């Protein structure tokens, strides 16, 4: 094994240290902080670059902490970083994307970090393999197709670990009887404080699934589904769901509102920070009871319903028909009579609604990572929308869209960041746009 002592001179956006070896190759080092001197071993070596693992930290950074876990999954980009240092790093990295906008520093309201940076995930997916007649339930090792088990996950909610242990014990029992187990994944959704759902993803139905269901029921899990996925590739869920016990739907609380959703519904994975995100977006938008709101890319209607009692009327648009079905149910559950929902692409449905005299005084945009179509800003400009709160999980595509919005008469008033996913490289951003006078 080739070892070399290197000094970290830079850090990538996902928290890897960058150094240069004696051959002047760029070396990417996981869990290495800026300025550290580390002894490393190389792997993935190429002519101009290589990857490396730390063997010893010779001169640690003051911001280094004990690793939050020993896992090899690679999900936590910042597991040896002091949390405040992580926030500072992600803040500056994201803020740099906004540097082309006039007065951006004065308009920035800051990064809103999490009060709790652990055990926040309300959704988890684990792969299943069988080796030497033993079950392996875990995550894929970073840069590998190998699944490894771990004792605990720092990010997932605690109930999930118990469920995995129950399923593993059931599988061990089933294997002793030489029964076929076509299980591929275990998909978990819910939180310790709400309803939970467990989805067994398998190539086909199998006799032993009843044993797993009984074990889960005996441990307090009532909503259990089977999902059939016999496709080749890394797609987790197939199209067919079979309810094995309980319900395919669960209830989820946000603020004082109740939402109905299923295993496939989009939902932010960090409840506490979702409430921060929505609160800040609504606060920036500052809706009034004489204004009408368009909630674009509305999903199951979470934002629409959270803001409906602060506004004259709300309509939401979402391209996933299943999500709109749940949005309409959530409307009834929360008695949000001033809301309405439409299925279709925002860029197709919005112009039709505006042409039919649907008023859009203010708007909330919360698109997928690819961002918005240019025509969305064109329509909002033409119908004289006064303010837009643009929420994004991809600041790069958002910045691109903001430059397009400027072409149609909108300007940035204020913006902020929310650390929705502590210990990872992801950040949610909220930007308030107003019509330029």
C-alpha positions in Angstrom: 0.0 0.0 0.0 1.4 3.3 -1.1 1.3 6.0 1.6 2.0 9.7 1.3 1.7 12.8 3.6 -0.4 15.6 2.0 -1.7 19.0 2.9 -5.3 19.9 2.2 -5.4 23.1 0.1 -9.0 23.2 -0.9 -12.4 21.5 -0.3 -15.0 20.4 -2.9 -18.7 21.3 -2.6 -19.5 17.9 -1.1 -16.8 18.2 1.6 -13.9 16.3 0.1 -10.5 17.6 0.8 -8.2 18.5 -2.2 -4.5 18.1 -2.1 -1.7 17.5 -4.6 0.8 14.6 -4.4 4.4 14.5 -5.4 3.4 13.8 -9.0 1.3 16.9 -8.9 -1.9 14.9 -9.3 -5.1 16.3 -7.8 -6.0 14.1 -4.9 -9.6 13.9 -3.5 -9.6 12.9 0.2 -12.9 12.1 2.1 -13.3 13.6 5.6 -10.3 15.9 5.2 -10.6 19.5 6.2 -8.9 22.6 4.8 -5.4 23.1 6.1 -5.0 19.6 7.6 -1.9 17.5 7.1 -2.9 13.9 6.5 -1.3 10.6 5.7 -3.3 8.8 3.0 -3.5 5.7 0.9 -4.5 6.0 -2.7 -7.2 4.3 -4.8 -8.9 5.0 -8.1 -5.6 6.3 -9.4 -5.5 8.0 -12.8 -2.8 9.9 -14.6 -3.9 13.4 -13.4 -5.9 12.6 -10.3 -6.7 10.0 -7.7 -8.8 9.4 -4.6 -7.4 8.7 -1.2 -8.4 7.5 2.3 -7.0 9.0 5.4 -4.7 6.6 7.4 -3.7 9.2 10.0 -4.5 12.9 10.7 -1.2 14.4 11.5 -2.3 18.0 12.0 -6.1 18.2 12.5 -8.2 21.3 11.9 -9.8 23.0 14.9 -13.1 22.3 13.2 -12.6 18.5 13.2 -14.9 16.5 15.5 -15.1 12.7 16.1 -16.9 11.1 13.2 -20.6 11.0 13.9 -20.6 7.4 12.7 -18.2 4.8 11.2 -20.4 4.0 8.2 -18.8 3.6 4.8 -22.0 4.6 2.9 -20.7 8.1 2.1 -24.1 9.8 2.7 -22.7 12.2 5.3 -20.3 14.5 3.5 -19.6 16.5 6.7 -19.4 13.8 9.4 -16.1 15.0 10.8 -17.0 18.7 10.6 -18.2 20.9 13.5 -21.8 21.7 12.6 -21.3 25.5 12.7 -18.3 25.1 10.4 -20.5 23.0 8.0 -23.1 25.7 8.0 -20.5 28.5 7.4 -19.0 26.4 4.5 -22.4 25.7 2.8 -23.5 29.3 3.3 -20.5 30.8 1.6 -20.6 28.1 -1.2 -24.2 28.9 -2.0 -23.9 32.6 -1.5 -21.2 32.7 -4.2 -23.8 31.5 -6.7 -25.7 34.8 -6.1 -22.7 37.1 -6.6 -23.9 38.4 -10.1 -27.0 39.9 -8.6 -26.7 43.6 -7.6 -26.6 44.2 -3.8 -26.8 40.5 -3.1 -25.0 40.7 0.2 -27.4 43.3 1.6 -30.4 41.2 0.5 -29.2 38.0 2.2 -31.0 37.2 5.4 -28.8 34.3 6.5 -28.7 30.5 6.8 -31.2 28.9 9.1 -29.5 25.8 10.6 -31.2 22.9 12.3 -31.6 22.7 16.0 -31.1 19.0 15.7 -28.7 17.7 13.1 -29.4 14.0 13.7 -32.2 11.4 13.3 -34.3 13.7 11.1 -35.0 11.5 8.0 -38.6 10.4 7.7 -37.8 8.3 4.7 -35.2 5.6 4.1 -34.5 2.9 1.6 -32.4 -0.2 2.3 -31.2 -2.8 -0.2 -31.4 -6.5 0.6 -29.0 -9.3 -0.5 -28.5 -12.9 0.5 -25.0 -14.4 0.9 -24.2 -17.8 2.2 -27.8 -18.3 3.2 -27.7 -15.1 5.3 -29.6 -11.9 4.8 -27.7 -8.6 4.4 -29.8 -5.4 4.8 -28.0 -2.2 4.4 -26.7 0.6 2.2 -24.3 0.5 -0.8 -20.8 1.3 0.1 -19.6 4.5 -1.5 -18.2 3.9 -5.0 -19.3 0.3 -4.8 -22.0 -2.2 -5.6 -21.4 -3.9 -2.3 -24.1 -3.7 0.4 -22.9 -3.4 4.0 -24.8 -3.5 7.3 -24.4 -0.8 10.0 -25.4 -0.7 13.6 -27.1 2.7 13.4 -27.7 5.6 11.0 -27.1 9.0 12.4 -29.6 10.6 10.0 -32.6 8.3 10.1 -35.4 8.3 12.7 -34.9 5.7 15.5 -38.0 3.6 14.7 -36.4 2.6 11.4 -33.5 0.7 13.0 -36.0 -1.4 15.0 -37.9 -2.3 11.9 -34.8 -3.5 10.1 -33.8 -5.7 13.0 -37.3 -7.2 13.1 -37.2 -7.9 9.3 -33.7 -9.4 9.5 -34.7 -11.8 12.3 -37.7 -12.9 10.2 -35.6 -13.5 7.2 -33.1 -15.6 9.2 -36.1 -17.7 10.4 -37.5 -18.1 6.8 -34.1 -19.1 5.4 -33.9 -22.0 7.9 -37.0 -23.4 6.2 -35.3 -23.0 2.8 -38.1 -20.8 1.5 -37.6 -18.5 -1.5 -37.2 -14.8 -0.7 -37.3 -12.5 -3.8 -36.9 -9.4 -1.6 -34.9 -6.5 -3.1 -35.5 -3.4 -0.9 -37.1 -2.2 2.2 -38.7 1.2 1.9 -39.6 3.1 5.1 -41.6 6.3 5.6 -43.0 8.1 8.6 -41.7 9.4 11.9 -41.6 8.5 15.6 -44.4 11.0 16.2 -46.6 10.1 13.3 -48.0 7.1 11.4 -45.5 4.8 9.7 -45.5 2.7 6.6 -43.2 -0.2 5.6 -42.9 -1.3 2.0 -41.4 -4.7 1.1 -40.1 -4.4 -2.5 -39.8 -7.8 -4.1 -39.6 -9.3 -7.6 -42.8 -11.2 -6.9 -45.2 -12.2 -4.2 -43.8 -14.9 -2.0 -45.1 -17.3 0.7 -42.9 -16.1 3.5 -44.1 -12.5 3.3 -46.8 -13.5 5.8 -44.1 -14.2 8.4 -42.6 -10.7 8.0 -46.0 -9.1 8.2 -46.8 -10.9 11.5 -43.4 -9.9 13.0 -43.9 -6.3 12.1 -47.5 -6.2 13.5 -46.2 -7.7 16.7 -43.8 -4.8 16.9 -46.3 -2.0 16.4 -46.1 -1.5 12.6 -49.6 -1.8 11.1 -49.3 -0.3 7.6 -47.4 -2.8 5.5 -47.3 -3.0 1.7 -45.7 -5.2 -0.9 -44.4 -3.5 -4.0 -43.6 -5.6 -7.1 -40.5 -4.6 -9.0 -39.1 -7.2 -11.4 -37.3 -4.7 -13.6 -33.6 -4.6 -14.2 -31.6 -1.6 -12.9 -31.6 0.5 -9.8 -35.2 1.8 -9.8 -36.5 1.0 -6.3 -40.3 1.0 -6.6 -42.3 -0.7 -9.3 -45.8 0.3 -10.3 -47.8 -2.4 -8.5 -48.6 -2.0 -4.7 -50.4 -4.7 -2.7 -51.7 -3.8 0.8 -50.6 -6.6 3.2 -51.9 -5.0 6.3 -53.4 -1.8 7.5 -53.6 1.1 5.0 -51.7 2.3 2.0 -52.1 5.8 3.3 -50.7 7.5 6.4 -51.4 10.9 8.1 -48.6 13.4 8.6 -48.7 16.6 10.7 -47.2 19.9 9.7 -47.9 22.8 12.0 -51.6 22.4 12.9 -52.5 20.8 9.6 -53.0 17.1 8.8 -51.9 15.6 5.5 -52.8 12.3 3.9 -50.2 10.7 1.6 -48.8 7.4 0.5 -45.4 5.8 0.2 -44.8 7.4 -3.2 -45.9 10.9 -2.4 -43.3 13.7 -2.3 -42.7 15.0 1.2 -39.7 16.8 2.6 -37.6 14.4 4.7 -36.9 16.7 7.6 -40.1 17.7 9.4 -38.6 20.3 11.7 -36.8 22.1 8.9 -39.7 21.8 6.6 -41.7 23.9 9.1 -38.8 26.4 9.1 -38.7 26.5 5.3 -42.4 27.0 4.9 -42.6 29.6 7.7 -39.8 31.7 6.2 -41.2 31.4 2.6 -44.7 32.6 3.8 -43.1 35.3 6.0 -41.2 36.7 3.0 -44.2 36.5 0.7 -46.3 38.3 3.4 -49.8 37.2 2.0 -52.9 39.2 2.8 -56.6 38.2 3.0 -57.4 40.2 -0.2 -54.8 38.5 -2.4 -55.0 35.3 -4.5 -52.1 32.8 -4.5 -50.8 30.4 -7.1 -48.9 27.4 -5.6 -46.9 26.1 -8.5 -45.5 22.5 -8.3 -47.8 22.0 -5.3 -47.4 18.2 -4.7 -50.0 16.9 -2.2 -50.9 20.5 -1.3 -48.8 21.0 1.8 -47.9 24.7 1.1 -51.3 25.6 -0.3 -53.1 24.3 2.8 -50.5 25.8 5.2 -51.2 29.2 3.8 -54.9 29.0 2.9 -56.1 30.7 6.0 -53.9 33.7 5.3 -55.1 34.4 1.8 -58.3 35.1 -0.2 -57.9 32.0 -2.5 -55.3 29.5 -3.5 -54.9 27.3 -6.6 -52.2 24.6 -6.9 -50.8 23.0 -10.0 -48.9 19.6 -10.1 -48.1 17.3 -13.0 -48.4 14.1 -10.9 -52.1 13.0 -10.9 -51.8 10.9 -7.8 -50.5 13.9 -5.9 -53.4 16.0 -7.0 -55.8 13.3 -5.8 -54.2 13.5 -2.3 -54.2 17.3 -2.5 -57.9 17.3 -2.9 -58.3 14.9 0.0 -56.1 17.1 2.1 -58.2 20.1 1.2 -61.3 18.3 2.7 -59.4 17.1 5.7 -58.2 20.6 6.6 -61.5 22.4 5.5 -59.5 24.5 3.1 -62.6 25.5 1.0 -60.7 28.4 -0.7 -58.2 26.1 -2.4 -58.4 24.3 -5.8 -56.0 22.0 -7.5 -55.2 21.2 -11.1 -53.2 18.4 -12.7 -50.7 19.0 -15.5 -47.5 20.8 -16.3 -47.3 24.2 -14.8 -46.2 25.7 -18.1 -49.3 24.2 -19.8 -52.0 24.8 -17.1 -51.0 28.2 -15.7 -51.6 30.1 -19.0 -55.0 28.5 -19.4 -56.1 29.4 -15.9 -54.9 33.0 -16.3 -56.7 33.2 -19.7 -59.9 32.1 -17.8 -59.4 35.0 -15.4 -57.8 33.2 -12.5 -56.1 35.9 -10.5 -52.5 35.5 -9.4 -51.6 38.4 -7.0 -48.7 36.4 -5.5 -47.1 33.0 -6.2 -45.0 30.3 -4.6 -42.7 28.2 -6.8 -41.2 25.0 -5.5 -40.1 23.1 -8.6 -38.0 19.9 -9.0 -34.2 20.2 -9.3 -34.3 21.1 -12.9 -36.1 24.4 -12.1 -38.8 26.3 -14.0 -39.6 26.8 -17.7 -39.1 30.4 -18.9 -42.8 30.6 -19.9 -43.8 30.4 -16.2 -42.2 33.8 -15.5 -43.6 35.2 -18.7 -47.1 34.4 -17.7 -46.6 35.6 -14.1 -45.3 38.9 -15.5 -48.2 39.3 -18.0 -50.8 38.8 -15.3 -49.0 41.3 -13.1 -48.1 39.0 -10.2 -46.7 41.3 -7.4 -44.6 38.9 -5.4 -43.1 35.4 -5.8 -41.5 33.2 -3.2 -39.2 30.8 -5.1 -38.2 27.7 -3.1 -35.4 25.6 -4.5 -33.5 22.4 -3.7 -31.0 23.2 -6.5 -29.5 26.7 -6.1 -27.7 26.5 -9.4 -30.9 26.0 -11.5 -32.6 28.6 -9.3 -29.9 31.2 -10.0 -30.4 30.5 -13.8 -34.1 31.0 -13.4 -33.7 34.2 -11.4 -31.8 35.7 -14.3 -34.7 34.8 -16.6 -37.2 36.3 -14.2 -35.3 39.6 -14.4 -36.0 39.6 -18.1 -39.7 39.7 -17.3 -39.6 42.5 -14.8 -38.9 40.8 -11.5 -36.2 41.6 -9.1 -34.7 40.0 -6.0 -35.9 41.6 -2.8 -34.5 39.2 -0.2 -33.3 35.6 0.1 -32.2 33.1 2.6 -31.0 29.5 3.0 -32.3 26.6 5.1 -30.2 23.7 6.1 -32.8 21.0 5.3 -30.3 18.1 5.2 -27.6 18.5 7.9 -24.3 16.5 7.3 -25.0 16.5 3.6 -24.0 18.9 0.9 -27.6 20.0 0.1 -29.2 23.3 0.9 -32.7 24.7 0.3 -33.0 28.3 -0.8 -35.9 30.8 -0.6 -35.9 34.0 -2.8 -38.5 36.7 -2.7 -39.1 38.4 -6.1 -41.1 41.5 -6.7 -42.2 43.3 -9.8 -39.6 46.0 -10.6 -41.2 49.4 -10.7 
